[in-house]
Amino acid sequence: MKLIRHGPEGSERPGILDAAGSIRDLAGKCPDFGPAFFAANGIAGLRDMDVEALPIVSAGSRIGPCVAQPGNFIAIGLNYVQHARETNSPIPKDPIIFNKAPSCICGPNDTVLLPKDSKKSDWEVEIAFVIGKRAHYVKRSRSIELRGRLLHL
């Protein structure tokens, strides 16, 4: 299942890709892909949906940010040896964790605004995931290990 948000900036609608790669509109079938949708296990409600019966979104429609109303954007820097070497930085013993403003999330073809007088930008994504429910003090038994790091579920 591949979920997508489509439409004009600020008016995105939920959608899903069909087997042929066309975007199908989910508006009216489920709420937008924001915190309430994921907390209510909204993906489970889409599993039995007849995707082919949904309206096709016009070709060329803008693809929006992957999630609506993100509460936070947490990034991990220098998370692999080559990246540390590329930046002439020492290989960190622990992950470098930092926040970015949720407004940094945009659609894949949207214009990226750079600071005035910026001469160089950098981007990359190794892995991205949405934490669907609020969690505090998660027991180790409810975690998974990914590349030697614990992810709490």
TORBA-289671 format. One record per atom (N, C-alpha, C): atom name; residue number from 1; y, x, z; chain. Coordinates in Angstrom, 2 decimals, padded with zeros to 5 digits, m for minus. Atoms other than C-alpha are relative to their C-alpha. Example, Ala and Ser with C-alpha at 12.3 -4.5 7.8 and 13.67 -1.06 7.14 Angstrom:
TORBA-289671
+------+-----+---------+---------+---------+-----+
| atom | seq |      yy |      xx |      zz | mol |
+------+-----+---------+---------+---------+-----+
|    N |   1 | m001.19 |  000.89 |  000.00 |   A |
|   CA |   1 | m004.50 |  012.30 |  007.80 |   A |
|    C |   1 |  001.20 |  000.90 |  000.00 |   A |
|    N |   2 | m001.19 | m000.82 | m000.06 |   A |
|   CA |   2 | m001.06 |  013.67 |  007.14 |   A |
|    C |   2 |  001.09 | m000.77 |  000.73 |   A |
+------+-----+---------+---------+---------+-----+
***
This chain:
TORBA-289671
+------+-----+---------+---------+---------+-----+
| atom | seq |      yy |      xx |      zz | mol |
+------+-----+---------+---------+---------+-----+
|    N |   1 | m001.17 |  000.86 |  000.00 |   A |
|   CA |   1 |  000.00 |  000.00 |  000.00 |   A |
|    C |   1 |  001.23 |  000.90 |  000.00 |   A |
|    N |   2 | m001.23 | m000.79 |  000.10 |   A |
|   CA |   2 |  003.34 |  001.48 | m001.07 |   A |
|    C |   2 |  001.18 | m000.95 |  000.12 |   A |
|    N |   3 | m001.15 |  000.84 | m000.24 |   A |
|   CA |   3 |  006.38 | m000.19 |  000.41 |   A |
|    C |   3 |  001.25 |  000.69 | m000.53 |   A |
|    N |   4 | m001.23 | m000.53 |  000.58 |   A |
|   CA |   4 |  009.83 |  000.23 | m001.08 |   A |
|    C |   4 |  001.13 | m000.96 |  000.32 |   A |
|    N |   5 | m001.17 |  000.86 | m000.15 |   A |
|   CA |   5 |  013.34 | m001.06 | m000.54 |   A |
|    C |   5 |  000.83 |  000.16 | m001.27 |   A |
|    N |   6 | m000.70 | m000.03 |  001.29 |   A |
|   CA |   6 |  015.37 | m001.97 | m003.61 |   A |
|    C |   6 |  001.26 | m000.86 |  000.07 |   A |
|    N |   7 | m001.22 |  000.81 |  000.10 |   A |
|   CA |   7 |  018.76 | m003.37 | m004.54 |   A |
|    C |   7 |  001.25 |  000.82 |  000.25 |   A |
|    N |   8 | m001.27 | m000.70 | m000.18 |   A |
|   CA |   8 |  022.44 | m002.51 | m004.22 |   A |
|    C |   8 |  000.14 |  000.55 |  001.43 |   A |
|    N |   9 | m000.22 | m000.64 | m001.30 |   A |
|   CA |   9 |  023.56 | m000.25 | m001.38 |   A |
|    C |   9 |  000.56 | m001.01 |  001.00 |   A |
|    N |  10 | m000.42 |  000.93 | m001.03 |   A |
|   CA |  10 |  023.89 | m002.29 |  001.79 |   A |
|    C |  10 | m000.63 | m001.38 | m000.12 |   A |
|    N |  11 |  000.65 |  001.30 |  000.23 |   A |
|   CA |  11 |  021.95 | m005.23 |  000.32 |   A |
|    C |  11 | m001.45 |  000.18 | m000.45 |   A |
|    N |  12 |  001.37 | m000.28 |  000.41 |   A |
|   CA |  12 |  018.48 | m003.72 | m000.07 |   A |
|    C |  12 | m000.94 | m001.12 |  000.47 |   A |
|    N |  13 |  001.02 |  001.01 | m000.30 |   A |
|   CA |  13 |  015.45 | m006.00 | m000.06 |   A |
|    C |  13 | m001.35 |  000.70 |  000.10 |   A |
|    N |  14 |  001.32 | m000.62 | m000.07 |   A |
|   CA |  14 |  011.85 | m005.25 |  000.88 |   A |
|    C |  14 | m000.79 | m000.25 | m001.28 |   A |
|    N |  15 |  000.84 |  000.13 |  001.19 |   A |
|   CA |  15 |  009.42 | m004.66 | m001.94 |   A |
|    C |  15 | m001.29 |  000.78 |  000.18 |   A |
|    N |  16 |  001.29 | m000.68 | m000.02 |   A |
|   CA |  16 |  005.98 | m003.34 | m002.71 |   A |
|    C |  16 | m000.34 |  000.39 | m001.43 |   A |
|    N |  17 |  000.41 | m000.42 |  001.34 |   A |
|   CA |  17 |  004.57 | m001.39 | m005.66 |   A |
|    C |  17 | m001.35 | m000.63 | m000.33 |   A |
|    N |  18 |  001.29 |  000.56 |  000.41 |   A |
|   CA |  18 |  001.82 | m003.10 | m007.62 |   A |
|    C |  18 | m000.86 |  001.11 | m000.61 |   A |
|    N |  19 |  000.95 | m000.99 |  000.52 |   A |
|   CA |  19 | m001.19 | m001.35 | m009.19 |   A |
|    C |  19 |  000.54 |  000.73 | m001.23 |   A |
|    N |  20 | m000.56 | m000.61 |  001.21 |   A |
|   CA |  20 |  000.80 | m000.65 | m012.38 |   A |
|    C |  20 |  001.26 |  000.82 |  000.29 |   A |
|    N |  21 | m001.19 | m000.76 | m000.37 |   A |
|   CA |  21 |  003.71 |  000.92 | m010.46 |   A |
|    C |  21 |  001.29 | m000.79 | m000.10 |   A |
|    N |  22 | m001.20 |  000.85 |  000.04 |   A |
|   CA |  22 |  006.11 | m002.02 | m010.85 |   A |
|    C |  22 |  000.36 | m000.41 |  001.41 |   A |
|    N |  23 | m000.46 |  000.46 | m001.31 |   A |
|   CA |  23 |  008.24 | m003.05 | m007.89 |   A |
|    C |  23 | m000.09 | m001.52 |  000.02 |   A |
|    N |  24 |  000.08 |  001.45 | m000.22 |   A |
|   CA |  24 |  007.47 | m006.55 | m006.60 |   A |
|    C |  24 |  000.87 | m000.33 |  001.20 |   A |
|    N |  25 | m000.94 |  000.39 | m001.05 |   A |
|   CA |  25 |  010.02 | m008.38 | m004.43 |   A |
|    C |  25 | m000.71 | m000.72 |  001.14 |   A |
|    N |  26 |  000.58 |  000.62 | m001.20 |   A |
|   CA |  26 |  008.98 | m009.26 | m000.87 |   A |
|    C |  26 |  001.01 | m000.84 |  000.77 |   A |
|    N |  27 | m001.02 |  000.77 | m000.71 |   A |
|   CA |  27 |  012.24 | m010.97 |  000.12 |   A |
|    C |  27 | m000.49 | m001.43 |  000.19 |   A |
|    N |  28 |  000.47 |  001.34 | m000.31 |   A |
|   CA |  28 |  011.42 | m014.26 |  001.82 |   A |
|    C |  28 | m001.45 | m000.02 |  000.46 |   A |
|    N |  29 |  001.40 | m000.09 | m000.43 |   A |
|   CA |  29 |  007.83 | m013.12 |  002.45 |   A |
|    C |  29 | m000.13 |  000.79 |  001.30 |   A |
|    N |  30 |  000.01 | m000.80 | m001.23 |   A |
|   CA |  30 |  008.66 | m010.64 |  005.23 |   A |
|    C |  30 |  001.42 |  000.49 |  000.25 |   A |
|    N |  31 | m001.32 | m000.55 | m000.25 |   A |
|   CA |  31 |  011.72 | m009.23 |  006.97 |   A |
|    C |  31 |  000.12 |  001.40 | m000.61 |   A |
|    N |  32 | m000.23 | m001.35 |  000.51 |   A |
|   CA |  32 |  013.29 | m005.98 |  005.81 |   A |
|    C |  32 | m000.78 |  001.01 |  000.85 |   A |
|    N |  33 |  000.79 | m001.03 | m000.68 |   A |
|   CA |  33 |  011.48 | m002.78 |  006.81 |   A |
|    C |  33 |  000.83 |  000.75 |  001.02 |   A |
|    N |  34 | m000.78 | m000.57 | m001.10 |   A |
|   CA |  34 |  013.41 | m002.15 |  010.01 |   A |
|    C |  34 | m000.82 |  000.01 |  001.27 |   A |
|    N |  35 |  000.72 | m000.11 | m001.28 |   A |
|   CA |  35 |  012.50 | m001.69 |  013.68 |   A |
|    C |  35 | m000.81 | m001.24 |  000.37 |   A |
|    N |  36 |  000.71 |  001.22 | m000.39 |   A |
|   CA |  36 |  011.53 | m005.35 |  014.26 |   A |
|    C |  36 | m001.26 | m000.20 | m000.85 |   A |
|    N |  37 |  001.15 |  000.14 |  000.90 |   A |
|   CA |  37 |  009.19 | m005.38 |  011.23 |   A |
|    C |  37 | m001.16 |  000.89 |  000.48 |   A |
|    N |  38 |  001.05 | m000.93 | m000.40 |   A |
|   CA |  38 |  007.27 | m002.28 |  012.38 |   A |
|    C |  38 | m000.52 | m000.30 |  001.40 |   A |
|    N |  39 |  000.42 |  000.32 | m001.38 |   A |
|   CA |  39 |  007.22 | m003.27 |  016.08 |   A |
|    C |  39 | m000.91 | m001.22 |  000.04 |   A |
|    N |  40 |  000.83 |  001.22 |  000.05 |   A |
|   CA |  40 |  005.66 | m006.63 |  015.13 |   A |
|    C |  40 | m001.24 |  000.20 | m000.86 |   A |
|    N |  41 |  001.15 | m000.32 |  000.84 |   A |
|   CA |  41 |  002.95 | m004.85 |  013.09 |   A |
|    C |  41 |  000.07 | m000.73 | m001.35 |   A |
|    N |  42 | m000.25 |  000.70 |  001.25 |   A |
|   CA |  42 |  004.47 | m006.25 |  009.91 |   A |
|    C |  42 | m000.87 |  000.44 | m001.16 |   A |
|    N |  43 |  000.85 | m000.49 |  001.10 |   A |
|   CA |  43 |  002.33 | m004.07 |  007.65 |   A |
|    C |  43 | m001.30 | m000.78 | m000.05 |   A |
|    N |  44 |  001.27 |  000.76 | m000.04 |   A |
|   CA |  44 | m000.80 | m005.92 |  008.81 |   A |
|    C |  44 |  000.16 | m001.34 | m000.70 |   A |
|    N |  45 | m000.24 |  001.29 |  000.64 |   A |
|   CA |  45 |  000.77 | m009.16 |  007.58 |   A |
|    C |  45 |  000.08 |  000.08 | m001.52 |   A |
|    N |  46 | m000.09 | m000.17 |  001.45 |   A |
|   CA |  46 |  001.07 | m007.71 |  004.07 |   A |
|    C |  46 | m001.35 |  000.33 | m000.64 |   A |
|    N |  47 |  001.28 | m000.49 |  000.54 |   A |
|   CA |  47 | m002.52 | m006.51 |  003.69 |   A |
|    C |  47 | m000.73 | m001.00 | m000.90 |   A |
|    N |  48 |  000.73 |  001.00 |  000.80 |   A |
|   CA |  48 | m003.94 | m009.77 |  002.31 |   A |
|    C |  48 |  000.88 | m000.73 | m001.01 |   A |
|    N |  49 | m000.92 |  000.66 |  000.91 |   A |
|   CA |  49 | m000.92 | m010.68 |  000.19 |   A |
|    C |  49 | m000.42 |  000.25 | m001.45 |   A |
|    N |  50 |  000.27 | m000.13 |  001.43 |   A |
|   CA |  50 | m001.47 | m011.30 | m003.53 |   A |
|    C |  50 |  001.24 |  000.62 | m000.65 |   A |
|    N |  51 | m001.17 | m000.73 |  000.52 |   A |
|   CA |  51 |  000.94 | m008.64 | m004.81 |   A |
|    C |  51 |  000.34 | m000.43 | m001.41 |   A |
|    N |  52 | m000.23 |  000.35 |  001.41 |   A |
|   CA |  52 |  000.50 | m009.68 | m008.45 |   A |
|    C |  52 |  000.72 | m001.34 | m000.14 |   A |
|    N |  53 | m000.67 |  001.31 |  000.06 |   A |
|   CA |  53 |  001.89 | m013.16 | m007.59 |   A |
|    C |  53 |  001.48 |  000.10 |  000.35 |   A |
|    N |  54 | m001.41 | m000.18 | m000.39 |   A |
|   CA |  54 |  005.21 | m011.73 | m006.36 |   A |
|    C |  54 |  000.86 |  000.26 | m001.23 |   A |
|    N |  55 | m000.88 | m000.26 |  001.16 |   A |
|   CA |  55 |  008.24 | m011.58 | m008.68 |   A |
|    C |  55 |  000.21 |  001.50 | m000.22 |   A |
|    N |  56 | m000.26 | m001.39 |  000.37 |   A |
|   CA |  56 |  008.75 | m008.31 | m010.53 |   A |
|    C |  56 |  001.50 |  000.25 |  000.06 |   A |
|    N |  57 | m001.41 | m000.40 | m000.08 |   A |
|   CA |  57 |  012.03 | m006.52 | m009.82 |   A |
|    C |  57 |  000.38 |  000.63 | m001.34 |   A |
|    N |  58 | m000.40 | m000.54 |  001.30 |   A |
|   CA |  58 |  014.02 | m005.66 | m012.95 |   A |
|    C |  58 | m000.04 |  001.53 | m000.01 |   A |
|    N |  59 |  000.08 | m001.44 |  000.20 |   A |
|   CA |  59 |  013.43 | m002.19 | m014.30 |   A |
|    C |  59 |  001.39 |  000.60 |  000.18 |   A |
|    N |  60 | m001.29 | m000.67 | m000.21 |   A |
|   CA |  60 |  016.16 |  000.23 | m013.31 |   A |
|    C |  60 |  000.70 | m000.41 |  001.28 |   A |
|    N |  61 | m000.60 |  000.39 | m001.28 |   A |
|   CA |  61 |  016.87 | m001.49 | m010.01 |   A |
|    C |  61 |  000.05 |  001.22 |  000.92 |   A |
|    N |  62 | m000.17 | m001.13 | m000.91 |   A |
|   CA |  62 |  018.16 |  000.97 | m007.42 |   A |
|    C |  62 | m001.07 | m000.02 |  001.08 |   A |
|    N |  63 |  000.93 | m000.15 | m001.11 |   A |
|   CA |  63 |  015.61 |  002.27 | m004.92 |   A |
|    C |  63 |  000.83 |  000.46 |  001.19 |   A |
|    N |  64 | m000.81 | m000.29 | m001.18 |   A |
|   CA |  64 |  017.11 |  002.31 | m001.44 |   A |
|    C |  64 | m000.70 |  000.91 |  000.98 |   A |
|    N |  65 |  000.63 | m000.79 | m001.06 |   A |
|   CA |  65 |  016.41 |  004.21 |  001.76 |   A |
|    C |  65 | m001.33 | m000.63 |  000.40 |   A |
|    N |  66 |  001.37 |  000.47 | m000.29 |   A |
|   CA |  66 |  012.81 |  003.92 |  002.93 |   A |
|    C |  66 | m000.08 | m000.98 |  001.16 |   A |
|    N |  67 |  000.00 |  000.92 | m001.14 |   A |
|   CA |  67 |  013.63 |  002.10 |  006.18 |   A |
|    C |  67 |  001.41 | m000.52 |  000.24 |   A |
|    N |  68 | m001.30 |  000.60 | m000.35 |   A |
|   CA |  68 |  016.42 | m000.21 |  007.34 |   A |
|    C |  68 |  000.30 |  000.29 |  001.47 |   A |
|    N |  69 | m000.48 | m000.15 | m001.37 |   A |
|   CA |  69 |  018.43 |  000.43 |  010.49 |   A |
|    C |  69 | m000.78 |  001.03 |  000.81 |   A |
|    N |  70 |  000.73 | m000.99 | m000.81 |   A |
|   CA |  70 |  016.74 |  003.66 |  011.61 |   A |
|    C |  70 |  000.78 |  000.29 |  001.28 |   A |
|    N |  71 | m000.66 | m000.26 | m001.28 |   A |
|   CA |  71 |  017.47 |  004.27 |  015.27 |   A |
|    C |  71 |  000.29 |  001.47 |  000.21 |   A |
|    N |  72 | m000.17 | m001.43 | m000.20 |   A |
|   CA |  72 |  017.15 |  008.03 |  015.06 |   A |
|    C |  72 | m000.63 |  000.72 | m001.18 |   A |
|    N |  73 |  000.59 | m000.86 |  001.01 |   A |
|   CA |  73 |  016.35 |  010.83 |  012.66 |   A |
|    C |  73 | m000.19 |  001.34 |  000.68 |   A |
|    N |  74 |  000.31 | m001.24 | m000.69 |   A |
|   CA |  74 |  014.61 |  013.74 |  014.33 |   A |
|    C |  74 | m000.61 |  000.95 | m001.02 |   A |
|    N |  75 |  000.47 | m000.99 |  000.97 |   A |
|   CA |  75 |  014.04 |  016.89 |  012.29 |   A |
|    C |  75 | m000.56 |  001.22 |  000.73 |   A |
|    N |  76 |  000.57 | m001.22 | m000.54 |   A |
|   CA |  76 |  012.02 |  020.03 |  012.89 |   A |
|    C |  76 |  000.30 |  001.11 | m000.99 |   A |
|    N |  77 | m000.42 | m001.10 |  000.87 |   A |
|   CA |  77 |  013.43 |  023.26 |  011.51 |   A |
|    C |  77 | m000.93 |  001.19 |  000.08 |   A |
|    N |  78 |  000.82 | m001.20 |  000.10 |   A |
|   CA |  78 |  011.68 |  026.45 |  010.43 |   A |
|    C |  78 | m001.44 | m000.28 |  000.40 |   A |
|    N |  79 |  001.33 |  000.44 | m000.41 |   A |
|   CA |  79 |  008.38 |  024.64 |  010.72 |   A |
|    C |  79 | m001.14 |  000.67 | m000.76 |   A |
|    N |  80 |  001.05 | m000.81 |  000.61 |   A |
|   CA |  80 |  006.50 |  027.07 |  008.51 |   A |
|    C |  80 |  000.55 |  001.41 | m000.24 |   A |
|    N |  81 | m000.37 | m001.42 |  000.02 |   A |
|   CA |  81 |  006.53 |  030.85 |  008.24 |   A |
|    C |  81 |  000.90 |  000.34 | m001.19 |   A |
|    N |  82 | m000.77 | m000.37 |  001.18 |   A |
|   CA |  82 |  007.86 |  031.08 |  004.68 |   A |
|    C |  82 |  001.45 | m000.46 |  000.11 |   A |
|    N |  83 | m001.37 |  000.48 | m000.15 |   A |
|   CA |  83 |  010.91 |  028.98 |  005.53 |   A |
|    C |  83 |  000.80 |  000.92 |  000.93 |   A |
|    N |  84 | m000.67 | m000.95 | m000.90 |   A |
|   CA |  84 |  011.76 |  031.29 |  008.43 |   A |
|    C |  84 |  000.34 |  001.28 | m000.76 |   A |
|    N |  85 | m000.24 | m001.24 |  000.77 |   A |
|   CA |  85 |  011.42 |  034.28 |  006.10 |   A |
|    C |  85 |  001.13 | m000.21 | m001.02 |   A |
|    N |  86 | m001.04 |  000.29 |  000.99 |   A |
|   CA |  86 |  013.59 |  032.63 |  003.41 |   A |
|    C |  86 |  001.39 |  000.04 |  000.61 |   A |
|    N |  87 | m001.30 |  000.05 | m000.66 |   A |
|   CA |  87 |  016.39 |  032.22 |  005.92 |   A |
|    C |  87 |  000.30 |  001.24 |  000.82 |   A |
|    N |  88 | m000.14 | m001.23 | m000.79 |   A |
|   CA |  88 |  015.94 |  035.69 |  007.43 |   A |
|    C |  88 |  000.10 | m000.30 |  001.48 |   A |
|    N |  89 |  000.01 |  000.39 | m001.41 |   A |
|   CA |  89 |  015.25 |  034.03 |  010.78 |   A |
|    C |  89 | m001.31 |  000.43 |  000.63 |   A |
|    N |  90 |  001.27 | m000.31 | m000.66 |   A |
|   CA |  90 |  012.70 |  035.05 |  013.36 |   A |
|    C |  90 | m000.90 | m001.23 |  000.01 |   A |
|    N |  91 |  000.94 |  001.11 | m000.05 |   A |
|   CA |  91 |  009.56 |  032.94 |  013.40 |   A |
|    C |  91 |  000.03 | m000.56 |  001.42 |   A |
|    N |  92 | m000.14 |  000.55 | m001.35 |   A |
|   CA |  92 |  010.10 |  030.54 |  016.30 |   A |
|    C |  92 | m001.34 | m000.17 |  000.70 |   A |
|    N |  93 |  001.22 |  000.21 | m000.80 |   A |
|   CA |  93 |  007.55 |  030.37 |  019.13 |   A |
|    C |  93 | m000.24 | m001.48 |  000.21 |   A |
|    N |  94 |  000.07 |  001.44 | m000.19 |   A |
|   CA |  94 |  008.30 |  026.66 |  019.60 |   A |
|    C |  94 |  000.78 | m000.67 | m001.11 |   A |
|    N |  95 | m000.73 |  000.69 |  001.08 |   A |
|   CA |  95 |  009.50 |  024.04 |  017.12 |   A |
|    C |  95 |  001.50 | m000.09 |  000.31 |   A |
|    N |  96 | m001.44 |  000.20 | m000.12 |   A |
|   CA |  96 |  013.23 |  023.85 |  016.52 |   A |
|    C |  96 |  000.24 | m001.47 | m000.34 |   A |
|    N |  97 | m000.16 |  001.45 |  000.16 |   A |
|   CA |  97 |  014.03 |  020.17 |  017.02 |   A |
|    C |  97 |  001.49 | m000.32 |  000.04 |   A |
|    N |  98 | m001.41 |  000.40 |  000.02 |   A |
|   CA |  98 |  017.38 |  018.64 |  016.08 |   A |
|    C |  98 |  000.12 | m001.41 | m000.57 |   A |
|    N |  99 | m000.29 |  001.34 |  000.50 |   A |
|   CA |  99 |  018.88 |  015.24 |  015.34 |   A |
|    C |  99 |  000.95 |  000.07 | m001.18 |   A |
|    N | 100 | m000.98 |  000.23 |  001.06 |   A |
|   CA | 100 |  020.68 |  014.12 |  012.23 |   A |
|    C | 100 |  000.44 | m001.44 |  000.14 |   A |
|    N | 101 | m000.49 |  001.38 | m000.04 |   A |
|   CA | 101 |  022.76 |  010.99 |  011.90 |   A |
|    C | 101 | m000.91 | m000.87 | m000.86 |   A |
|    N | 102 |  000.84 |  000.87 |  000.83 |   A |
|   CA | 102 |  020.66 |  008.05 |  010.68 |   A |
|    C | 102 |  000.62 | m000.30 | m001.36 |   A |
|    N | 103 | m000.67 |  000.26 |  001.28 |   A |
|   CA | 103 |  023.26 |  007.62 |  007.93 |   A |
|    C | 103 | m000.35 |  001.05 | m001.06 |   A |
|    N | 104 |  000.39 | m001.02 |  000.98 |   A |
|   CA | 104 |  021.79 |  010.76 |  006.28 |   A |
|    C | 104 | m001.11 | m000.50 | m000.91 |   A |
|    N | 105 |  001.10 |  000.53 |  000.80 |   A |
|   CA | 105 |  018.93 |  008.63 |  004.94 |   A |
|    C | 105 |  000.58 | m000.81 | m001.17 |   A |
|    N | 106 | m000.51 |  000.71 |  001.17 |   A |
|   CA | 106 |  019.60 |  007.46 |  001.39 |   A |
|    C | 106 | m001.15 | m000.20 | m000.98 |   A |
|    N | 107 |  001.00 |  000.20 |  001.04 |   A |
|   CA | 107 |  017.73 |  006.36 | m001.69 |   A |
|    C | 107 | m000.22 |  001.29 | m000.78 |   A |
|    N | 108 |  000.33 | m001.25 |  000.68 |   A |
|   CA | 108 |  016.04 |  009.02 | m003.85 |   A |
|    C | 108 |  000.94 |  000.39 | m001.13 |   A |
|    N | 109 | m000.93 | m000.32 |  001.10 |   A |
|   CA | 109 |  018.64 |  008.78 | m006.64 |   A |
|    C | 109 |  001.45 | m000.22 |  000.39 |   A |
|    N | 110 | m001.37 |  000.21 | m000.47 |   A |
|   CA | 110 |  021.71 |  008.10 | m004.48 |   A |
|    C | 110 |  000.77 |  001.31 |  000.01 |   A |
|    N | 111 | m000.87 | m001.16 | m000.09 |   A |
|   CA | 111 |  024.65 |  010.47 | m004.47 |   A |
|    C | 111 | m000.03 |  000.54 |  001.42 |   A |
|    N | 112 | m000.02 | m000.65 | m001.31 |   A |
|   CA | 112 |  024.48 |  012.95 | m001.61 |   A |
|    C | 112 |  001.41 |  000.55 |  000.21 |   A |
|    N | 113 | m001.34 | m000.47 | m000.30 |   A |
|   CA | 113 |  027.88 |  013.51 | m000.05 |   A |
|    C | 113 | m000.07 |  001.31 |  000.77 |   A |
|    N | 114 | m000.04 | m001.30 | m000.65 |   A |
|   CA | 114 |  028.53 |  017.13 |  000.87 |   A |
|    C | 114 |  001.35 |  000.18 |  000.69 |   A |
|    N | 115 | m001.28 | m000.26 | m000.64 |   A |
|   CA | 115 |  031.20 |  018.37 |  003.26 |   A |
|    C | 115 |  000.99 |  000.63 | m000.98 |   A |
|    N | 116 | m001.05 | m000.58 |  000.85 |   A |
|   CA | 116 |  034.52 |  019.31 |  001.65 |   A |
|    C | 116 | m000.14 |  001.52 |  000.00 |   A |
|    N | 117 |  000.09 | m001.45 |  000.20 |   A |
|   CA | 117 |  034.46 |  022.88 |  000.32 |   A |
|    C | 117 | m001.41 |  000.56 |  000.20 |   A |
|    N | 118 |  001.37 | m000.48 | m000.12 |   A |
|   CA | 118 |  030.68 |  023.06 |  000.67 |   A |
|    C | 118 | m000.37 |  000.76 | m001.26 |   A |
|    N | 119 |  000.37 | m000.82 |  001.15 |   A |
|   CA | 119 |  029.27 |  025.76 | m001.57 |   A |
|    C | 119 | m001.52 |  000.01 | m000.23 |   A |
|    N | 120 |  001.46 | m000.06 |  000.13 |   A |
|   CA | 120 |  025.55 |  025.41 | m000.92 |   A |
|    C | 120 | m000.61 | m001.09 |  000.89 |   A |
|    N | 121 |  000.72 |  000.97 | m000.81 |   A |
|   CA | 121 |  023.22 |  022.69 |  000.26 |   A |
|    C | 121 | m001.49 |  000.33 | m000.06 |   A |
|    N | 122 |  001.43 | m000.25 | m000.06 |   A |
|   CA | 122 |  019.56 |  022.71 |  001.17 |   A |
|    C | 122 | m000.68 | m001.29 |  000.40 |   A |
|    N | 123 |  000.74 |  001.20 | m000.35 |   A |
|   CA | 123 |  016.97 |  019.98 |  001.41 |   A |
|    C | 123 | m001.49 |  000.31 | m000.05 |   A |
|    N | 124 |  001.45 | m000.04 |  000.10 |   A |
|   CA | 124 |  013.28 |  019.56 |  001.99 |   A |
|    C | 124 | m000.59 | m001.07 |  000.91 |   A |
|    N | 125 |  000.75 |  000.92 | m000.85 |   A |
|   CA | 125 |  010.78 |  017.13 |  003.41 |   A |
|    C | 125 | m001.45 |  000.45 | m000.04 |   A |
|    N | 126 |  001.41 | m000.37 | m000.09 |   A |
|   CA | 126 |  007.36 |  018.22 |  004.59 |   A |
|    C | 126 | m000.83 | m001.23 |  000.30 |   A |
|    N | 127 |  000.71 |  001.19 | m000.42 |   A |
|   CA | 127 |  006.24 |  015.05 |  006.30 |   A |
|    C | 127 |  001.02 | m000.94 |  000.64 |   A |
|    N | 128 | m000.89 |  000.99 | m000.62 |   A |
|   CA | 128 |  007.97 |  011.87 |  007.33 |   A |
|    C | 128 | m000.86 | m001.15 |  000.49 |   A |
|    N | 129 |  000.74 |  001.15 | m000.50 |   A |
|   CA | 129 |  006.72 |  009.02 |  009.44 |   A |
|    C | 129 |  000.91 | m000.86 |  000.84 |   A |
|    N | 130 | m000.74 |  000.99 | m000.78 |   A |
|   CA | 130 |  007.97 |  005.93 |  011.19 |   A |
|    C | 130 | m000.81 | m000.28 |  001.26 |   A |
|    N | 131 |  000.65 |  000.37 | m001.26 |   A |
|   CA | 131 |  007.16 |  005.39 |  014.84 |   A |
|    C | 131 |  000.25 | m001.48 |  000.17 |   A |
|    N | 132 | m000.11 |  001.45 |  000.07 |   A |
|   CA | 132 |  006.46 |  001.67 |  014.88 |   A |
|    C | 132 |  000.34 | m000.71 |  001.29 |   A |
|    N | 133 | m000.26 |  000.68 | m001.27 |   A |
|   CA | 133 |  006.79 |  000.90 |  018.58 |   A |
|    C | 133 |  000.65 |  000.98 |  000.96 |   A |
|    N | 134 | m000.60 | m000.84 | m001.02 |   A |
|   CA | 134 |  008.82 |  002.18 |  021.49 |   A |
|    C | 134 | m001.11 |  000.62 |  000.83 |   A |
|    N | 135 |  001.03 | m000.69 | m000.78 |   A |
|   CA | 135 |  006.85 |  004.74 |  023.46 |   A |
|    C | 135 |  000.66 |  000.97 |  000.97 |   A |
|    N | 136 | m000.46 | m000.93 | m001.03 |   A |
|   CA | 136 |  007.48 |  006.66 |  026.67 |   A |
|    C | 136 | m001.23 |  000.50 |  000.75 |   A |
|    N | 137 |  001.07 | m000.59 | m000.81 |   A |
|   CA | 137 |  005.14 |  009.02 |  028.50 |   A |
|    C | 137 | m001.38 | m000.40 | m000.51 |   A |
|    N | 138 |  001.26 |  000.34 |  000.64 |   A |
|   CA | 138 |  002.26 |  008.54 |  026.08 |   A |
|    C | 138 | m001.08 |  000.98 |  000.48 |   A |
|    N | 139 |  001.11 | m000.83 | m000.46 |   A |
|   CA | 139 | m001.08 |  009.82 |  027.39 |   A |
|    C | 139 | m000.55 |  000.83 | m001.15 |   A |
|    N | 140 |  000.55 | m000.90 |  001.01 |   A |
|   CA | 140 | m002.65 |  012.73 |  025.55 |   A |
|    C | 140 | m001.13 | m000.69 | m000.78 |   A |
|    N | 141 |  001.12 |  000.69 |  000.65 |   A |
|   CA | 141 | m005.67 |  010.50 |  024.77 |   A |
|    C | 141 |  000.48 | m000.96 | m001.10 |   A |
|    N | 142 | m000.56 |  000.88 |  001.02 |   A |
|   CA | 142 | m003.33 |  008.32 |  022.62 |   A |
|    C | 142 |  000.79 |  000.80 | m001.03 |   A |
|    N | 143 | m000.71 | m000.88 |  000.91 |   A |
|   CA | 143 | m002.10 |  011.29 |  020.56 |   A |
|    C | 143 | m000.96 |  000.54 | m001.05 |   A |
|    N | 144 |  000.80 | m000.70 |  000.99 |   A |
|   CA | 144 | m003.30 |  013.02 |  017.43 |   A |
|    C | 144 |  000.61 |  001.38 | m000.21 |   A |
|    N | 145 | m000.51 | m001.34 |  000.25 |   A |
|   CA | 145 | m002.97 |  016.67 |  016.51 |   A |
|    C | 145 |  000.20 |  000.17 | m001.50 |   A |
|    N | 146 | m000.33 | m000.24 |  001.40 |   A |
|   CA | 146 | m001.28 |  017.60 |  013.25 |   A |
|    C | 146 |  000.57 |  001.41 | m000.09 |   A |
|    N | 147 | m000.44 | m001.38 |  000.15 |   A |
|   CA | 147 | m000.97 |  021.27 |  012.30 |   A |
|    C | 147 |  000.30 |  000.65 |  001.35 |   A |
|    N | 148 | m000.15 | m000.65 | m001.29 |   A |
|   CA | 148 | m001.38 |  022.33 |  015.91 |   A |
|    C | 148 |  001.04 | m000.63 |  000.90 |   A |
|    N | 149 | m001.02 |  000.68 | m000.81 |   A |
|   CA | 149 |  001.29 |  019.92 |  017.18 |   A |
|    C | 149 | m000.52 | m001.38 |  000.36 |   A |
|    N | 150 |  000.43 |  001.33 | m000.41 |   A |
|   CA | 150 |  000.66 |  016.73 |  019.13 |   A |
|    C | 150 |  001.00 | m001.06 | m000.46 |   A |
|    N | 151 | m000.81 |  001.16 |  000.34 |   A |
|   CA | 151 |  001.97 |  013.45 |  017.75 |   A |
|    C | 151 | m000.48 | m001.13 |  000.89 |   A |
|    N | 152 |  000.39 |  001.06 | m000.91 |   A |
|   CA | 152 |  001.99 |  010.67 |  020.30 |   A |
|    C | 152 |  000.06 | m001.35 | m000.71 |   A |
|    N | 153 |  000.08 |  001.31 |  000.66 |   A |
|   CA | 153 |  000.88 |  007.27 |  019.00 |   A |
|    C | 153 |  000.26 | m001.11 |  000.96 |   A |
+------+-----+---------+---------+---------+-----+
***
